[in-house]
Amino acid sequence: MSQHDPEPLTTFVVAVDGPAASGKGTIAKQLGEAFDLPVLDTGLLYRCVGMAMLQARENLDDHEAATAAAALITADQLENPDLRTRKAGEAASRVAVHPRVRGALWDFQRTFARQDGGAILDGRDIGTVIVPDAPAKLFVTARPEVRAERRWKQLKAAGERVSLKTVLADIRRRDERDGEREAAPMRPAPDATLLDTSEMSISQAADAARRIVEAARARWMSS
Ligand code: C5P
């Protein structure tokens, strides 16, 4: 497995990064429809590894077991609705600190990014590590309190019983773990456009993202 792709990227790829519940997943999906591009939610890969570890009763800090689990991930496993739970999100951020787990998931993501016709990937390190050569990069943020409320509503709608305060604590803990880890910490790429969705509705955020990507595509086509 190589983490250095020798082939230059020739297709239009959009990297959408940002913290939990910033709106990046919804934005990525809407961009996919607007630009007719396939979308990969890369958080699902880490969630899948986390869930596999929990199911096998492995210790989430065991980087060898987690790397072995990451090597077995296939696209059809990403459809599992249990991956959207709070437990899966927390387990995902624990296994995501292991550099070899990240390495084991690199090929899957890079292959998706390089498909004919282009692609959109959302995650934490798409613009910095997975597709640093992406022609369009967004870093979507929102205040932690706003993100917590959004995530709490989603979890409630999905039948999870949890308080807003707990969800805010989860979000802060995950922000810290994702931002402070040594391997591919969550950071905006230097050439990413920042989009703060704190005061925006979903449709306002999606419109703003579409304009940013349209401008990036025009630059990419004329280059
Ligand atoms: O985006 P989502 O909340 O599904 O991601 C779950 C966890 O997976 C994140 O908190 C992060 O630790 C990890 N992740 C990552 N790199 C990505 C996508 C997700 O480290 N590209």
py3Dmol code that shows the C-alpha trace and the ligand (Angstrom):
import py3Dmol

protein = """\
ATOM      1  CA  MET A   1       0.000   0.000   0.000  1.00  0.00           C
ATOM      2  CA  SER A   2       1.455   3.315  -1.005  1.00  0.00           C
ATOM      3  CA  GLN A   3       0.396   6.627   0.473  1.00  0.00           C
ATOM      4  CA  HIS A   4       2.009   8.512  -2.364  1.00  0.00           C
ATOM      5  CA  ASP A   5       0.046   8.322  -5.524  1.00  0.00           C
ATOM      6  CA  PRO A   6       2.509   8.859  -8.363  1.00  0.00           C
ATOM      7  CA  GLU A   7      -0.225   9.578 -10.917  1.00  0.00           C
ATOM      8  CA  PRO A   8      -1.421  13.188 -11.079  1.00  0.00           C
ATOM      9  CA  LEU A   9      -5.143  13.627 -10.561  1.00  0.00           C
ATOM     10  CA  THR A  10      -6.890  14.417 -13.854  1.00  0.00           C
ATOM     11  CA  THR A  11     -10.527  14.379 -12.719  1.00  0.00           C
ATOM     12  CA  PHE A  12     -12.618  16.921 -10.794  1.00  0.00           C
ATOM     13  CA  VAL A  13     -12.588  15.943  -7.121  1.00  0.00           C
ATOM     14  CA  VAL A  14     -14.275  17.855  -4.318  1.00  0.00           C
ATOM     15  CA  ALA A  15     -12.909  17.490  -0.768  1.00  0.00           C
ATOM     16  CA  VAL A  16     -15.404  18.394   1.973  1.00  0.00           C
ATOM     17  CA  ASP A  17     -13.846  18.343   5.433  1.00  0.00           C
ATOM     18  CA  GLY A  18     -15.017  19.508   8.826  1.00  0.00           C
ATOM     19  CA  PRO A  19     -15.959  18.467  12.361  1.00  0.00           C
ATOM     20  CA  ALA A  20     -18.893  16.285  13.443  1.00  0.00           C
ATOM     21  CA  ALA A  21     -22.352  17.676  12.624  1.00  0.00           C
ATOM     22  CA  SER A  22     -20.981  20.713  10.808  1.00  0.00           C
ATOM     23  CA  GLY A  23     -23.312  19.952   7.897  1.00  0.00           C
ATOM     24  CA  LYS A  24     -20.567  18.547   5.682  1.00  0.00           C
ATOM     25  CA  GLY A  25     -22.391  15.257   5.005  1.00  0.00           C
ATOM     26  CA  THR A  26     -25.578  16.967   3.832  1.00  0.00           C
ATOM     27  CA  ILE A  27     -23.561  19.478   1.842  1.00  0.00           C
ATOM     28  CA  ALA A  28     -21.550  16.694   0.172  1.00  0.00           C
ATOM     29  CA  LYS A  29     -24.770  14.845  -0.788  1.00  0.00           C
ATOM     30  CA  GLN A  30     -26.343  17.980  -2.247  1.00  0.00           C
ATOM     31  CA  LEU A  31     -23.156  18.776  -4.159  1.00  0.00           C
ATOM     32  CA  GLY A  32     -23.269  15.217  -5.493  1.00  0.00           C
ATOM     33  CA  GLU A  33     -26.748  15.844  -6.897  1.00  0.00           C
ATOM     34  CA  ALA A  34     -25.917  19.309  -8.213  1.00  0.00           C
ATOM     35  CA  PHE A  35     -22.736  18.206 -10.027  1.00  0.00           C
ATOM     36  CA  ASP A  36     -23.819  14.621 -10.724  1.00  0.00           C
ATOM     37  CA  LEU A  37     -20.836  13.170  -8.879  1.00  0.00           C
ATOM     38  CA  PRO A  38     -20.661  10.071  -6.620  1.00  0.00           C
ATOM     39  CA  VAL A  39     -20.132  10.809  -2.918  1.00  0.00           C
ATOM     40  CA  LEU A  40     -18.130   8.870  -0.316  1.00  0.00           C
ATOM     41  CA  ASP A  41     -18.784   9.593   3.354  1.00  0.00           C
ATOM     42  CA  THR A  42     -15.359   8.522   4.651  1.00  0.00           C
ATOM     43  CA  GLY A  43     -16.504   8.681   8.290  1.00  0.00           C
ATOM     44  CA  LEU A  44     -18.428   5.468   7.544  1.00  0.00           C
ATOM     45  CA  LEU A  45     -15.126   3.640   6.952  1.00  0.00           C
ATOM     46  CA  TYR A  46     -13.879   4.548  10.430  1.00  0.00           C
ATOM     47  CA  ARG A  47     -17.312   3.813  11.912  1.00  0.00           C
ATOM     48  CA  CYS A  48     -17.213   0.385  10.259  1.00  0.00           C
ATOM     49  CA  VAL A  49     -13.808  -0.374  11.790  1.00  0.00           C
ATOM     50  CA  GLY A  50     -15.010   0.850  15.207  1.00  0.00           C
ATOM     51  CA  MET A  51     -18.165  -1.287  15.053  1.00  0.00           C
ATOM     52  CA  ALA A  52     -16.230  -4.368  13.904  1.00  0.00           C
ATOM     53  CA  MET A  53     -13.910  -3.917  16.901  1.00  0.00           C
ATOM     54  CA  LEU A  54     -16.840  -3.535  19.323  1.00  0.00           C
ATOM     55  CA  GLN A  55     -18.584  -6.591  17.881  1.00  0.00           C
ATOM     56  CA  ALA A  56     -15.405  -8.662  18.213  1.00  0.00           C
ATOM     57  CA  ARG A  57     -14.978  -7.313  21.789  1.00  0.00           C
ATOM     58  CA  GLU A  58     -11.558  -5.976  20.902  1.00  0.00           C
ATOM     59  CA  ASN A  59      -9.914  -3.096  22.737  1.00  0.00           C
ATOM     60  CA  LEU A  60     -10.256   0.050  20.585  1.00  0.00           C
ATOM     61  CA  ASP A  61      -6.700   1.039  21.544  1.00  0.00           C
ATOM     62  CA  ASP A  62      -5.313  -2.180  20.033  1.00  0.00           C
ATOM     63  CA  HIS A  63      -3.882  -0.816  16.803  1.00  0.00           C
ATOM     64  CA  GLU A  64      -3.032  -4.240  15.375  1.00  0.00           C
ATOM     65  CA  ALA A  65      -6.561  -5.591  15.749  1.00  0.00           C
ATOM     66  CA  ALA A  66      -7.962  -2.311  14.398  1.00  0.00           C
ATOM     67  CA  THR A  67      -5.621  -2.392  11.389  1.00  0.00           C
ATOM     68  CA  ALA A  68      -6.657  -5.986  10.653  1.00  0.00           C
ATOM     69  CA  ALA A  69     -10.331  -4.936  10.868  1.00  0.00           C
ATOM     70  CA  ALA A  70      -9.691  -1.970   8.543  1.00  0.00           C
ATOM     71  CA  ALA A  71      -8.135  -4.258   5.928  1.00  0.00           C
ATOM     72  CA  LEU A  72     -11.420  -6.211   5.711  1.00  0.00           C
ATOM     73  CA  ILE A  73     -13.767  -3.285   5.033  1.00  0.00           C
ATOM     74  CA  THR A  74     -15.829  -3.563   1.843  1.00  0.00           C
ATOM     75  CA  ALA A  75     -18.186  -1.066   0.212  1.00  0.00           C
ATOM     76  CA  ASP A  76     -21.362  -3.076   0.955  1.00  0.00           C
ATOM     77  CA  GLN A  77     -20.709  -2.840   4.725  1.00  0.00           C
ATOM     78  CA  LEU A  78     -21.080   0.946   4.555  1.00  0.00           C
ATOM     79  CA  GLU A  79     -24.855   0.590   4.070  1.00  0.00           C
ATOM     80  CA  ASN A  80     -25.402  -0.671   7.636  1.00  0.00           C
ATOM     81  CA  PRO A  81     -27.714   1.843   9.456  1.00  0.00           C
ATOM     82  CA  ASP A  82     -26.082   0.968  12.813  1.00  0.00           C
ATOM     83  CA  LEU A  83     -23.019   2.875  11.631  1.00  0.00           C
ATOM     84  CA  ARG A  84     -24.951   6.126  12.213  1.00  0.00           C
ATOM     85  CA  THR A  85     -25.280   5.583  15.965  1.00  0.00           C
ATOM     86  CA  ARG A  86     -23.525   7.614  18.641  1.00  0.00           C
ATOM     87  CA  LYS A  87     -21.659   4.510  19.802  1.00  0.00           C
ATOM     88  CA  ALA A  88     -20.258   3.951  16.310  1.00  0.00           C
ATOM     89  CA  GLY A  89     -19.152   7.619  16.061  1.00  0.00           C
ATOM     90  CA  GLU A  90     -17.277   7.428  19.334  1.00  0.00           C
ATOM     91  CA  ALA A  91     -15.632   4.091  18.423  1.00  0.00           C
ATOM     92  CA  ALA A  92     -14.704   5.540  15.011  1.00  0.00           C
ATOM     93  CA  SER A  93     -12.820   8.455  16.504  1.00  0.00           C
ATOM     94  CA  ARG A  94     -10.936   6.076  18.842  1.00  0.00           C
ATOM     95  CA  VAL A  95      -9.714   3.796  16.019  1.00  0.00           C
ATOM     96  CA  ALA A  96      -9.046   6.777  13.736  1.00  0.00           C
ATOM     97  CA  VAL A  97      -6.056   7.828  15.865  1.00  0.00           C
ATOM     98  CA  HIS A  98      -4.035   4.774  14.746  1.00  0.00           C
ATOM     99  CA  PRO A  99      -1.806   5.691  11.774  1.00  0.00           C
ATOM    100  CA  ARG A 100      -1.902   2.137  10.391  1.00  0.00           C
ATOM    101  CA  VAL A 101      -5.700   2.099  10.421  1.00  0.00           C
ATOM    102  CA  ARG A 102      -5.648   5.325   8.411  1.00  0.00           C
ATOM    103  CA  GLY A 103      -3.081   3.762   6.077  1.00  0.00           C
ATOM    104  CA  ALA A 104      -5.240   0.660   5.575  1.00  0.00           C
ATOM    105  CA  LEU A 105      -8.177   2.860   4.497  1.00  0.00           C
ATOM    106  CA  TRP A 106      -6.109   5.073   2.183  1.00  0.00           C
ATOM    107  CA  ASP A 107      -6.361   2.911  -0.973  1.00  0.00           C
ATOM    108  CA  PHE A 108     -10.155   2.600  -0.706  1.00  0.00           C
ATOM    109  CA  GLN A 109     -10.535   6.376  -0.515  1.00  0.00           C
ATOM    110  CA  ARG A 110      -7.958   7.213  -3.154  1.00  0.00           C
ATOM    111  CA  THR A 111      -9.470   4.665  -5.587  1.00  0.00           C
ATOM    112  CA  PHE A 112     -12.900   6.221  -5.063  1.00  0.00           C
ATOM    113  CA  ALA A 113     -11.457   9.685  -5.634  1.00  0.00           C
ATOM    114  CA  ARG A 114      -9.737   8.689  -8.872  1.00  0.00           C
ATOM    115  CA  GLN A 115     -12.746   7.133 -10.588  1.00  0.00           C
ATOM    116  CA  ASP A 116     -13.613   8.373 -14.078  1.00  0.00           C
ATOM    117  CA  GLY A 117     -15.823  11.434 -14.100  1.00  0.00           C
ATOM    118  CA  GLY A 118     -14.737  12.730 -10.693  1.00  0.00           C
ATOM    119  CA  ALA A 119     -15.998  12.333  -7.125  1.00  0.00           C
ATOM    120  CA  ILE A 120     -16.835  14.019  -3.843  1.00  0.00           C
ATOM    121  CA  LEU A 121     -15.412  12.789  -0.521  1.00  0.00           C
ATOM    122  CA  ASP A 122     -16.290  14.103   2.900  1.00  0.00           C
ATOM    123  CA  GLY A 123     -14.273  13.558   6.072  1.00  0.00           C
ATOM    124  CA  ARG A 124     -11.558  15.118   8.197  1.00  0.00           C
ATOM    125  CA  ASP A 125      -8.364  14.779   6.137  1.00  0.00           C
ATOM    126  CA  ILE A 126      -9.585  14.627   2.534  1.00  0.00           C
ATOM    127  CA  GLY A 127      -8.070  17.953   1.466  1.00  0.00           C
ATOM    128  CA  THR A 128      -4.875  17.485   3.491  1.00  0.00           C
ATOM    129  CA  VAL A 129      -3.976  13.782   3.136  1.00  0.00           C
ATOM    130  CA  ILE A 130      -6.296  11.742   0.914  1.00  0.00           C
ATOM    131  CA  VAL A 131      -6.672  14.101  -2.054  1.00  0.00           C
ATOM    132  CA  PRO A 132      -4.322  17.036  -1.396  1.00  0.00           C
ATOM    133  CA  ASP A 133      -4.426  17.629  -5.160  1.00  0.00           C
ATOM    134  CA  ALA A 134      -8.253  18.028  -5.248  1.00  0.00           C
ATOM    135  CA  PRO A 135      -9.243  21.034  -7.381  1.00  0.00           C
ATOM    136  CA  ALA A 136     -12.067  21.998  -4.967  1.00  0.00           C
ATOM    137  CA  LYS A 137     -11.755  22.011  -1.174  1.00  0.00           C
ATOM    138  CA  LEU A 138     -14.220  23.095   1.460  1.00  0.00           C
ATOM    139  CA  PHE A 139     -13.821  23.127   5.224  1.00  0.00           C
ATOM    140  CA  VAL A 140     -17.276  23.272   6.794  1.00  0.00           C
ATOM    141  CA  THR A 141     -17.584  24.394  10.413  1.00  0.00           C
ATOM    142  CA  ALA A 142     -20.184  25.585  12.914  1.00  0.00           C
ATOM    143  CA  ARG A 143     -20.082  26.477  16.594  1.00  0.00           C
ATOM    144  CA  PRO A 144     -20.037  23.386  18.873  1.00  0.00           C
ATOM    145  CA  GLU A 145     -23.398  24.331  20.467  1.00  0.00           C
ATOM    146  CA  VAL A 146     -25.051  24.549  17.049  1.00  0.00           C
ATOM    147  CA  ARG A 147     -23.544  21.251  15.946  1.00  0.00           C
ATOM    148  CA  ALA A 148     -24.604  19.546  19.177  1.00  0.00           C
ATOM    149  CA  GLU A 149     -28.187  20.639  18.700  1.00  0.00           C
ATOM    150  CA  ARG A 150     -28.230  19.378  15.114  1.00  0.00           C
ATOM    151  CA  ARG A 151     -26.737  16.013  16.087  1.00  0.00           C
ATOM    152  CA  TRP A 152     -29.079  15.693  19.091  1.00  0.00           C
ATOM    153  CA  LYS A 153     -32.120  16.201  16.827  1.00  0.00           C
ATOM    154  CA  GLN A 154     -30.808  13.594  14.357  1.00  0.00           C
ATOM    155  CA  LEU A 155     -30.176  11.071  17.131  1.00  0.00           C
ATOM    156  CA  LYS A 156     -33.607  11.723  18.664  1.00  0.00           C
ATOM    157  CA  ALA A 157     -35.286  11.213  15.283  1.00  0.00           C
ATOM    158  CA  ALA A 158     -33.386   7.929  14.947  1.00  0.00           C
ATOM    159  CA  GLY A 159     -34.740   6.800  18.340  1.00  0.00           C
ATOM    160  CA  GLU A 160     -31.615   7.317  20.481  1.00  0.00           C
ATOM    161  CA  ARG A 161     -32.338   8.648  23.981  1.00  0.00           C
ATOM    162  CA  VAL A 162     -29.582  11.051  24.934  1.00  0.00           C
ATOM    163  CA  SER A 163     -29.455  14.565  26.423  1.00  0.00           C
ATOM    164  CA  LEU A 164     -28.271  17.641  24.545  1.00  0.00           C
ATOM    165  CA  LYS A 165     -25.611  18.149  27.215  1.00  0.00           C
ATOM    166  CA  THR A 166     -24.198  14.657  26.595  1.00  0.00           C
ATOM    167  CA  VAL A 167     -24.139  15.241  22.842  1.00  0.00           C
ATOM    168  CA  LEU A 168     -22.292  18.549  23.323  1.00  0.00           C
ATOM    169  CA  ALA A 169     -19.730  16.785  25.533  1.00  0.00           C
ATOM    170  CA  ASP A 170     -19.345  14.050  22.842  1.00  0.00           C
ATOM    171  CA  ILE A 171     -18.779  16.695  20.177  1.00  0.00           C
ATOM    172  CA  ARG A 172     -16.175  18.566  22.204  1.00  0.00           C
ATOM    173  CA  ARG A 173     -14.344  15.335  23.048  1.00  0.00           C
ATOM    174  CA  ARG A 174     -14.342  14.227  19.405  1.00  0.00           C
ATOM    175  CA  ASP A 175     -13.192  17.662  18.179  1.00  0.00           C
ATOM    176  CA  GLU A 176     -10.300  17.486  20.590  1.00  0.00           C
ATOM    177  CA  ARG A 177      -9.331  13.896  19.720  1.00  0.00           C
ATOM    178  CA  ASP A 178      -9.660  14.491  15.949  1.00  0.00           C
ATOM    179  CA  GLY A 179      -7.828  17.813  16.081  1.00  0.00           C
ATOM    180  CA  GLU A 180      -5.016  16.834  18.443  1.00  0.00           C
ATOM    181  CA  ARG A 181      -4.087  13.395  17.116  1.00  0.00           C
ATOM    182  CA  GLU A 182      -0.708  13.035  15.461  1.00  0.00           C
ATOM    183  CA  ALA A 183      -1.885  11.095  12.416  1.00  0.00           C
ATOM    184  CA  ALA A 184      -3.739  13.303   9.923  1.00  0.00           C
ATOM    185  CA  PRO A 185      -5.284  15.703  12.473  1.00  0.00           C
ATOM    186  CA  MET A 186      -8.438  17.504  11.393  1.00  0.00           C
ATOM    187  CA  ARG A 187      -7.236  20.773   9.808  1.00  0.00           C
ATOM    188  CA  PRO A 188      -8.401  22.932   6.944  1.00  0.00           C
ATOM    189  CA  ALA A 189      -6.059  22.519   3.965  1.00  0.00           C
ATOM    190  CA  PRO A 190      -4.229  25.823   3.283  1.00  0.00           C
ATOM    191  CA  ASP A 191      -6.155  26.146   0.000  1.00  0.00           C
ATOM    192  CA  ALA A 192      -9.586  25.172   1.403  1.00  0.00           C
ATOM    193  CA  THR A 193     -12.474  27.629   1.479  1.00  0.00           C
ATOM    194  CA  LEU A 194     -13.931  27.924   4.991  1.00  0.00           C
ATOM    195  CA  LEU A 195     -17.701  27.756   5.280  1.00  0.00           C
ATOM    196  CA  ASP A 196     -19.184  28.509   8.703  1.00  0.00           C
ATOM    197  CA  THR A 197     -22.765  27.201   8.715  1.00  0.00           C
ATOM    198  CA  SER A 198     -23.641  28.322  12.293  1.00  0.00           C
ATOM    199  CA  GLU A 199     -26.123  30.935  11.116  1.00  0.00           C
ATOM    200  CA  MET A 200     -27.229  29.162   7.934  1.00  0.00           C
ATOM    201  CA  SER A 201     -30.108  26.864   7.087  1.00  0.00           C
ATOM    202  CA  ILE A 202     -29.219  23.671   5.257  1.00  0.00           C
ATOM    203  CA  SER A 203     -30.345  25.122   1.931  1.00  0.00           C
ATOM    204  CA  GLN A 204     -28.330  28.323   2.480  1.00  0.00           C
ATOM    205  CA  ALA A 205     -25.245  26.260   3.339  1.00  0.00           C
ATOM    206  CA  ALA A 206     -25.743  23.997   0.305  1.00  0.00           C
ATOM    207  CA  ASP A 207     -26.176  27.044  -1.985  1.00  0.00           C
ATOM    208  CA  ALA A 208     -23.004  28.647  -0.623  1.00  0.00           C
ATOM    209  CA  ALA A 209     -21.094  25.369  -1.100  1.00  0.00           C
ATOM    210  CA  ARG A 210     -22.400  25.035  -4.666  1.00  0.00           C
ATOM    211  CA  ARG A 211     -21.168  28.527  -5.548  1.00  0.00           C
ATOM    212  CA  ILE A 212     -17.700  27.757  -4.127  1.00  0.00           C
ATOM    213  CA  VAL A 213     -17.501  24.496  -6.076  1.00  0.00           C
ATOM    214  CA  GLU A 214     -18.814  26.101  -9.292  1.00  0.00           C
ATOM    215  CA  ALA A 215     -16.041  28.710  -9.073  1.00  0.00           C
ATOM    216  CA  ALA A 216     -13.427  26.000  -8.414  1.00  0.00           C
ATOM    217  CA  ARG A 217     -14.694  23.985 -11.389  1.00  0.00           C
ATOM    218  CA  ALA A 218     -14.497  26.998 -13.685  1.00  0.00           C
ATOM    219  CA  ARG A 219     -10.871  27.557 -12.582  1.00  0.00           C
ATOM    220  CA  TRP A 220     -10.074  23.852 -12.996  1.00  0.00           C
ATOM    221  CA  MET A 221     -11.606  23.732 -16.501  1.00  0.00           C
ATOM    222  CA  SER A 222      -9.679  26.762 -17.660  1.00  0.00           C
ATOM    223  CA  SER A 223      -6.357  25.533 -16.249  1.00  0.00           C
TER     224      SER A 223
END
"""
ligand_1 = """\
21
C5P
O -17.759 12.090 10.009
P -18.093 11.100 11.094
O -18.676 11.713 12.318
O -18.915 9.962 10.598
O -16.670 10.478 11.498
C -16.533 9.607 12.596
C -15.091 9.679 13.102
O -14.239 9.087 12.116
C -14.540 11.090 13.290
O -14.793 11.607 14.584
C -13.056 10.909 13.037
O -12.384 10.510 14.208
C -13.000 9.762 12.057
N -12.735 10.216 10.698
C -11.420 10.495 10.356
N -11.105 10.830 9.070
C -12.042 10.908 8.123
C -13.409 10.667 8.458
C -13.717 10.344 9.766
O -10.535 10.435 11.195
N -11.696 11.206 6.869
"""
view = py3Dmol.view(width=600, height=400)
view.addModel(protein, "pdb")
view.setStyle({"model": 0}, {"cartoon": {"style": "trace"}})
view.addModel(ligand_1, "xyz")
view.setStyle({"model": 1}, {"stick": {}})
view.zoomTo()
view.show()
